[in-house]
Amino acid sequence: MGLALLGLAFATCALHAWAALLTDPAALPAGKCYDYIVIGSGPGGSTVAARLSEDPSVNVLVIEAGTGDIHAQILEVPFTSPDLAVGPRYDWGYTTTPQGALGGRAIPYRRGKVLGGSSSVNWMFWTRAPQDDYDEYAQITGDEGWSWDAMLPLWDKIERLVPPTDGHDTSNEVNRRIHGTDGAISITVQNFRVPLPGGSPVVEASQELNGPVAFNHDHNSGNPLGLSSNGGGIRNSAATSYLSPALSSRANIDVLVQTQVTKLIQTGTDGDVPVFRGVHFAQSRTARSFTLSATREVIVSAGSVNTPQLLMLSGIGPSSLLSPHGINTIVDLPGVGQNLSEHSGVLLPYSVVSPMQDDLLTNIERNATLRAELLAQWEATHNGEMANLPSNHIAFARIPDNDDIFNTVPDPSPGPTAPHVEFFPIPGYPALLGGIPAQGGYTTFVTAVVSPTSRGNITLASSDPFDAPLIDPALLTTAFDRAAMRYAIRFTARFASAPAWSSFLAGPTLGFEGVDLDSDAQVDEWVRNNGISFYHPAGTAAMAACGAAEGVVEPDLRVKGVEGLRVVDASVFPFVPAAHPQAVVYAFAERAAELIKRGQRACPTSTGSGL
């Protein structure tokens, strides 16, 4: 295995007036200098790379481990996103360690391995998260720039609110005044004229029950509590919305795909502070290796699993966990890979009265002809059933203040706008626990704990960068999380029992009908057998205040104790937001780009120039 040095010295940098999407590291232009090297192309990496390349005087290189196949039909069609839960082509193929609260099951852990990262394979929910989450981030870091009010202007750069593909009036479904109209990401609501099965009962049930599931005009207002609409049309990933436009219009950004960064390289010292501006990368463990350095910064945006793995492989992390793998600790940062915060979920299946009419997802999975017809319609018009998300509504709720759980543990949420639980209905049975049932028709309610107190970790399985890390989300390991999951199940079951469902749902099924919802033991047993992860890892390189003993990055996302290295992805969140977090990552990346361009430090440096 050979090693190629591409630009460790920059005295003879060549000028290149072109941009490229490359599939082979050997094709990188010899002598080209990159001011910034960005590792990963998810919502963090694509956003920050695109924004930094707005300055024509800098060169940016993005290195992505996955393929560049961003326009594959299975990635673009909203309704087929559950299909992406299986298959290795666009996924890292990770599994967790055995989860005690899930009956000792080691569960699949979906992470996108393609341009756009997990934004190319997720379920496309657009939820900004509650105001109180942002304000708590600001409180934890001592930086008001992370507060809800300070971050609000960034949504004008992120969002482009567009009509749904069927063109119906959306004035009662979204608050247009709070959304951007000329940003990078197209957002919309579901196609009303081609509704998903169950759409009408969802709204009617919320009206009948009112209270905690009253209809919320727009859950992106900072207060997501209640029931709201979701969008559809065609997937907008970080790659299609940020990276591709930059690559096609600028000469100063290159993208290298199918290539994994295997190590961050110390390139010097600034006083007694190590400088990390080098990267080592290869396409497989047996392929030729390459090394390249940035003149300004390396920005790690590999996600909450791969970012801490890469830091630890590079000697940045808890020394007690690095030395057993023969890794020399350069910066002893105990927080790297710790504090993994994740949403735990569970499936609640119900039979439908009219399976052929009301179970769209399962019918499509069973009927290849129907699937082909609907995909052809989507290809021709970007309309029809395939233009909707798998669920066109989502509900967030808080556990009542007088619930017994708060007699023993404090409320972990940061404030009254932050939900504890969520649910959304799916017209069918998603293959998240294996295959679909051979017979029957279903609506499945997917419910989750979104303000978890359980904390897991990412650790190394070996010093080989091509070995998967050990992923332990430690789901439902605290009393609060288990109580919150019980509440979520009972809350969702109550919603499903509203009169509006009487002509649509035939009742719980697939074993859920035998669960006594008044029995904690039986509810817990259902979770052990049917619990899942929501694939929302966060917090494994958490930001903290200047001078804090904890944390991995400073408020401006610079890695503590290091020069030349920054992290921009969900790993920097102190805790997972009470939302599907992709929108929050875009917002963090937009602010990170502004901070990098501004060049100011959030924390004083005690050594060297700090440049």
N, C-alpha and C positions, 0 to 999 in steps of 0.2 A: 504494500500500500504506500504510494508515494505522497509527498507533501509539496504543494505548490504555494509559493508566497506571492500574493497579489497585492503589493502596495503597503508593505510594512514601513517603507520609507517613502516620503512624499516630495523629495527634493526635485524629482523629475516628472511631476504630474503632467499627463497629456490632457488636451482638451478634446472633447467628443460632443458634437452637436447632434446627438440622436438619443432616443429612448428606446428601450427594448423590453420585451417579455421573453426571458431566456429559460430554457429547460436544462441547460448544461453549465455548470460552473466554469468550465474551461472556456466558454464563450464570453465571459466577462472581459470587457476591453482592457488590454494591458496598459497599465499606467494611469488609468482613470481614477481620479480622487473622489471619494465620497465623504461629504461632510457628516452625513448621518447614515447609519446602518440600522434599519428597523427589522426586528426579528418577529415575524408573524404578521398576518394580513387580516386579522379579525377587525371588529369595530374599533379596537384601540390602534392597531398598527396601520390599517388602511387610512384611517382618519388623520392620524398625526403625520403620516408620510405625505398624503395629498396636501395637507395644509403647509407643511414645511417646503414642499416643492413649489409653492406659489412664489417663493423668492427665486428668481432666475439665476441668482449668483451662487446658489448652493446646489449640490448634487445629492440625491437620495437613492439609496439602494434598499429594497425590501426583499427579504429572504423568507420564502414560504416552504414548509415541508411538504405540503400537499400539491395536488394537481392544479392546473390553471383552467380546468374545464368548468367555467362558471355558468355557461349557458346550457348545460345539460337539462333536458326537460324535467327530470325528476327533481332537480334543484329549484326550478323556476315556478312550477305549478303549486299554488298554495295548498290545495286540498290533499296533495300526495305527500305532504311533509311527514306524516306518521310513518310512511314507508322508509324514511331515512334512518329510522331507529335500528334497522338491521342492514347488514352488508358492509364490507370493508372498504369499498371504493372511495368513499368520502369521509371515512371515520377512522379514528386512531385505533379502534378496537379494544379499548380499555375495559376492565372490570374492576370492581371495588374489592377490597378485602371482605371476608365474611362479616355480615352485619348482624349483631346479636338481636336487635329489636326486629329484624326481618327474618327471624328463624334461622339465623346462621347462613343466609343466602349471600353469595357473592353476585352482585347484580351488574349488568352492563352499564357502562358510564360513557355516554355518547359525547364525543368531542369532534368538531369539524376538522377534517384534514383536507382542505381545498382552499383556494383563494376566497377570502371572505371569512375564513374560520367558521366558527359555529353560527355566525349570522347567515351562512349558506345552507344550514341544515336544521335550524330551529323551527319552531311552530309560528314564527312571525308575529307574535303578540307584541304590541307597541304600548308599553306601560312606563311612564316616566318615573314612577315611584312617588311616595308621599313626601310632602314638604318636610315633615319632621325627620325623615331619614337624612336629607341633605343638611338640615340644620344641626343634626347630631354629628355628621361628618365634620362640619365646621367647628363644632365644640371640641371634638376629640383632637383635631389637628391644630386648633388655635388659629385657623385661617378662614376668615369670613368669606373668602372667595369661593368656598365650596358650599355655601349656604344656598337655599332655594332661591331667594331673591337675587343673589349675585349671579347665579347660573341661568336665570330666566332668559337673558338676551341671547344666549347661545342657541336656543331652540330655533331662532330665526335662521341660523346657519345650517342647522341640522335638518329641519322638517320642510317638506313641500306638500302641503295639504292639497289633495287632488280629489275630484269627484270619483265615486265608484264607477266601475266599468259599465254598469247598466245606466248610469246617468241620472239616477233618481235624486230627489230633493233630500238633502241630509241635514237640514236646519234643526231638526228635532233629535239628531243623533250625535252631533259633535258641536262643540263651541268653537266656531271658526276664529274668534277673536284671540284665542290663546295659542294658536298654532302658527308656525312659520309657513310661508307660501312660496318661498324661493330658495329653499335649502337643498341639501343633497339627497335626502331620503324621502321618497314618495310614501305618504301615509293616507289612508282612506278608511271608510267603513264598509260593511258587508254589502253585497248586492241584494237589495231588498226585493227586486222583482224576480230573483231566482233564490228564494230563501232556502236555508238548510232545514231539513226536517226538525221539528221541535222549536223553531225560532219563535213562533207565536205563543206557545205555552210558556216559554221562558219569561217573556215580558208579562204575560197575564198572571203568572204565579207571583212575580215580584210585586205586582199591584195588589194581589189578594193578600199576601203576607205583609207587605209594606215593611215598616221597621228596618231591620238591618239589611234588607235586600231591596230597598226602594230604588227606583231607577235613578241612576246618576247620569246627568246629561253628558259629562265628559270626565272619565277617570284620570285624565292627564292634567287636571286643574291644580294638582297638589293635594287634593283630597280624593282618594280613589274609592272610598267606601261606598258600597252599593253595587248595583248591576249596570254594566255598560256594554257598548257594542265593540266588536272587533272589525278589522278590515280584510282586504284581499286584493285580487287582481293578478299581480305578478310579483314574485319575490324581488325585493330590493335588498341586496346584501351589501356589506361594506365594500366588497370588490366591485360590484356593478355601479354603486352610487358614488364612491370616492376614488377608488384606485384606477378603474378603467378610464374615467374621464381625464384624470391627470396623465395617465400613460399615453393617451391618444392626442393630447394637446400640448404636452411639454417635452422638452428635450433633456430635462435634468432629472428624470426619475427612471430607474431601471427596476425590474422585478424579476427575481430568480425563483423559479418554482421547483418542486420535486427535490428539494435540497434541505437538509436538516442542519441547523447550527448545533454543534456538539459541545462547544465549550466557548466561554468568554475568556479572553486572554489579557493578562496584565501587560500593559505596554510601557510602564514606567512608574514613577512616583512623583507626587507633588508634595514636597516636604517629606513627611512620613506617611502620607496617604497614598494607597495604591491607585493607579490609574488604569482603568479597563476600557480600552477603545478598540481592542482586537476581537475578532471572531474566527472560530475554526468551524468548518462545515464540510459536509460530504453527503453523497446521495445514498449511501448504505454503509454498513460496517466494513465491507470489503472493498469499497470504491476508493478512488483517489481522493485525498483530503486537500483542502485549500484553507489559506489564512488570509485575512484582509483586515485592514484597520480603517477606522473613521477619523477624520481630522477634528471633529467636534464631539459627537456623542454616539454611543450605541444605545438604542432604545429597545428594550425587551417587551414585546407584546405577544408573548406566546400563550397567554391564557393562564388560568389559575392552577392548572396541573403542570404544564410544561415550563412556565416561568420559574417556579421554585426548583423544579428539577434541574434546569439549566444553571441557575445560580449555584446550587449545591455541587453540581459537577465541576463548576469553575472555582471551587474553594470559598464560596460565599455562603455561609449558613452555620448551623449549629455544629461546632467542632465535635461534639460527642456523637453526632450522627454521620459525620464525614470520615473520621479516622478509621472506623471499622471497614470502610471500603478503600482504604489506602489513599484517600484524597487529602492533600495538604490544605489546611485551613489558612486562607489568606486574610479573610475578614470573618471573625466569629460573630455571626448574627443569629441569635437563638430563634428569632421569629420566622425565619425562612421556612416555608412549608407548613408552619403551624397555623392555628386559628382558622382552619377550613370551615366555612359557614355555608350551609346548603339547605335547600328546600326539600323536605320529604313529602311524598304524596301517596295516594292510594286510589285504586279504581273501585267504583261502586256501580255494578252493572244492573240494568233494569231491562225487562222484556218490553217490547213495543206491541201495540195492538195489531198494527198492520206492517209486518216486516218488509214486504216488498215495496212499500211506499215510504216508510219512515226510517229505515236503516240504510242510509246511503253508503256509508263507509264499508260495511261488511258486504253489501251487495256488489260493490265495485271490486272488492278483493276476491269474491267468488266468481264473478262474471267477467271474463276477459273481453267479451264483445261489448258489454256496457262500458267498461273502462276505456276501450279504444274509441268508442263513439264520443264519450265525454271529453277525452283528451283531444280528439280531432276538433271538436267544437271550441275548446279552449285555444288551440293553436290558431284557429281561424279568426277568433274574435276576442280572445282573452276574457271571455264571459262564460256564463253558465255555472253549473254546480262546481266545477273545478276551479273557478276563480275565487271561491270563498275559502276561508281558513277552515280547518277541521272543526272549529267551534266559533260561532259568531257572537257569543256573549261571554262575559267573564264577570264574576262577582267577588268582591273583597268585603270582609267583615271583621269586626273586633269582638273578642270575648267580652261579655258584659262585666262591668267593674265589680259586681257583686258575686261573680262566680267563685265557687269554693277554692279553685286553684290559687287564687290570690290571697287566701288565708295562710298559705304555706310558702309561696314564692312571689317575689315582686313582679310587676308587669315589665317584661323585657323590651317592649316597644318604646321608641323614643318620644312618642306623643300621641295625641288623640286622632291625628289623621293617618296614623300608621296601622294597617290591618294586622291581625294575627293569622287569619286563614283566608283561603280563596277556594272557589270551585268554578268549573266550567263544564258544560255538557257537550258530548260528542255524539253525533248520529251514527252509532255503530259501536263496535268493540275494537279498540286499538290493540295492535299486536305488541304491547309493551311488556307483556309477561310470557311471550311465546307466540304460538299461532292463534288464529281466530277460531271460535267454535264452528263445528261443521254444520250446525243447524241453528235455527232461531234468528230472531231479529232483536236488536238492542239499541238502547241509548245508555251511554256510560257517563256518569258524573265523575270527573277527576277532581279530587280535592287535595289541599296541601296546607302545611304549616309554613307561613311566610315570614314569621318573626322568631326563628329558632334560637334556642340557647345552646344547643349541642354544638360542639366544636371537634372537628377531626383534624387530619393532617395528610400531607404529601411527603413521603420519604423515598429514599433511593432503594431500589432492589439490588443494584450493583453500580459499579463505576462505568458500565457500558452505556453510552447515551442512547443506544438503539434498543435497550431493554426498557420496558414500560416501568414507570415508577409505581410504588405502592400507594394506592388511593384508599384512604379510610375516611369517609365523610361522617362516620360515627352518628348515623341517623337515629333520631329518637332516643338518645342516651340520657336525656334529662327528664325530670318529672314534669316540667312545664311542657316540653314538646309532646310527651305522651298524652298529657291532659288536653293540649290544644288539638291533637289529632282526633281524640275522641269527640271533642266539641265540633270539629270540622265535619266529621262523619254524621253526627246527629243533626247538625245544622243543615247539611246538604240533604239528608233524608227527609227532614221536615219540609224543605223546599220542594222535593220531588213528590211529596204527598199533597201538595196544594190542589184544590179542585180543578184548576186549569189543566192538569195532567190526566184527568180521569178517562178521557177518551183517547189518550195517546199512549200512556204507560200501563202495562199490565201488572207491574209490581217488580220487586227485586228478584234477581235470578242468579244463576251460576254459583249458588251457595250463599250469596248474600241474604237470600230470603230466610235462611236459617239462623241468622245472627240476631240475638236479643240485644237490641240497641240500649236497653237499660242496664246491661251487664258490662262492666268495664273489662272483665276477663274475656268475654266473647268478642267484644270490639277489638281488643288488643290482639286476639288470635287472628282475626280477619286481617289486621294490618301486617302481622308476621308473615302471612301467606300471600298477601296481595300488595304490600307496600312497594313503592318505587322511589327513585330519585327524580327530581325535576331537571337535573343536569344544569344547575345554576351555581357552580362552585365560585366562592369568593373568599378574599381575606388572607390568602397564603403569602402575600408580600405586603402586608397592611401598612398604610400610612399612619404616622403618629406625629405628635407635636415636636417642635424643635427641642432637643435636649431630653426627650422622653427615653426611658430605659427600654420600653417595648417598641415594637414596630420594626419595619424593614426599610421603608422609604420615608423621606421627609415630606412636608406638605406640598412641595413642588415636584414630588415623585422621584427625586434623586435618591439613589440607593445610599443608605447611611454608611459612612466610613469609606466611601469610594468616590473617585472622580471619574467623569466621563460616562456614567452609566445611569440610566433612568428606566423606570417601569411604567408602562401605560396599558393597563388592562384591568379586568375585574379583580385580579389578585390584590390590588391596592385598597379595595374597599375595606374599612375596618370591620364591617359586617355585611352580609348579603342584604340588598335592599328588599323591601316587601313588595316585590314586583318581578315581572319577567325582565331581567336586568339589561338586555341589550341596549335599550335607549339610554340608560344611565352610563354605560360604557362610552357611547358616542359623545355624551356631554362631557365626561371626564377627559376624553381624548381631545375634544375641541379646546377645552381650557388648557390642557397640557401643551398643545401646540402654541397657544398664546404665550404661555410661560416660557417655553423654549425660545420663541422668537424674541421675547422681551429680554431674556438673558439675566434676569435678576435672581438672586438666591433667596429662598425663603428663610434659610437658617444661616447664621454666620459660620464661616469656616475658620478653623484654628490654625491651619497650616497652608503654606503654599499660596498660589495665586487664586485658586478656586475657579479657574477658567474652564 
